[in-house]
Amino acid sequence: MMRRSFPLAGMMMIGVLLAGCDTGRDFSDIRARMAELDERPSGRVPDVPEYEAQELFFYSAADLRSPFQSFIEEQQREAEQEEDTGVDPPDEDREREPLEAYGLDELRMVGHIQREGESIRALVTAPGGTLYQVQSGQYMGRNYGRVVVITSRRIDLVETVPSGRGGWLERPQSLSLAE
């Protein structure tokens, strides 16, 4: 019986307290202001402006290195792994040819000659004015450049350069006829 009377008594107490909060104040000024605002003409809400459709953006950096990993550690790991590019290293025991002492930027193709029944040869000058005849298969330049094709306007060669990871890469180069 006692248990039933506590909730009932609590509710009655709350009701009495709430009724005691009413001070009988006059809210006529608030009601007048609300009536005044209701009599005003209602405003018009502007239309939502139309915007151009934006091009969708797709995040494409998922395959890249995480910015939260150490760049230096990753570089060291990659440097430790030797790269097998399938390119044979240059023959260090081969006797070097005279034009291998110069960089390709120092050499100039000045012409070509072709005798009947022979392959075309390029005429190349080295610093100092020395003229050399170059044919396919010869080497020139400091990066083990092997002459592949000679035309009347240019010499195409393939340089064998270090890959930076312990392997070698072939890099095509050309030497054009000097104007």
Long-range contacts (C-beta under 8 A, 24 or more apart in sequence): 78-165, 79-165, 81-165, 82-165, 82-166, 82-167, 83-163, 83-165, 83-166, 83-167, 84-167, 85-163, 85-167, 85-168, 85-169, 87-160, 87-167, 87-168, 87-169, 87-170, 88-168, 89-160, 89-168, 90-144, 90-160, 90-168, 96-139, 97-138, 97-139, 97-140, 98-126, 98-132, 99-124, 99-126, 99-132, 99-134, 99-138, 99-139, 99-140, 99-141, 100-139, 100-140, 100-141, 100-142, 100-144, 100-145, 101-126, 101-142, 102-126, 102-127, 102-140, 102-141, 102-142, 103-141, 103-142, 104-140, 104-141, 104-142, 104-143, 104-145, 104-173, 104-175, 107-140, 107-141, 107-175, 108-175, 108-178, 109-154, 109-155, 109-175, 109-176, 109-177, 109-178, 110-177, 110-178, 111-177, 112-150, 112-151, 112-152, 112-177, 119-150, 120-150, 120-151, 120-152, 121-150, 122-147, 122-150, 122-155, 122-175, 124-155, 124-175, 140-175, 141-173, 143-171, 145-173, 152-177, 153-177
